[in-house]
């Protein structure tokens, strides 16, 4: 019988490390979302790392803006952005303040509050699809821009926090190119996932958006 996931909150020092160290170490950890309707918990199964101003695939590549300001703050905070005018995505800020690196939480398994997640994800065909992809994950957990800058180490009163969970052994971690990232950042093997986990999202190569004529 497997041991229960560790309920110890992750400390700020966990996030205050190089992003390529933090990213695979997040696999198997427990993300807690507290809402007025009740709590939800997610076992993280897929992430992507972004190295900040040195990374062409990062929102911080061209410097600080009002949109990405949370990335330049202290580690252990959330960076939430709106993409394609439709979806939100949740990132976890890593490294020292000012470095602007972060980890996109791409997918996971809802372990607590699946009924609440299903109300928001009515198109999900089964529980494995509730948070299978970053937009689906944000929808399932009711994540939007109001959570941008949230302190993930803020204790039980914070709407978002991370628990130690069950870290994934390195021999069960796969890595490869990030999904949908083009240009100079296309081939960076900064996507990490739990091998063969059914909640991991499918890989999609970058497809340039066609301009209307």
Buried (B, 14 or more C-beta within 10 A) or exposed (E): EEEEBBEEBBEEEBBBBBBBEBBBBBBBBBBBBBEEEEEBBBBBBBBBBBBBBEBBBBBBBEEBEEEBBBBBBBBBBBBBBBEEEEBBBBBBBBBEEEBBBBBBBBBBBBBBBBEBBBEBBEEBEEBBBBBBBBBBBBBBBBBBEEBBBBBBBBEEEBBBBBBBBBBBEEEEBBBEBBBEBBEEBBEBEBBBBBEEBEBBBEEEEBEEEEEEE
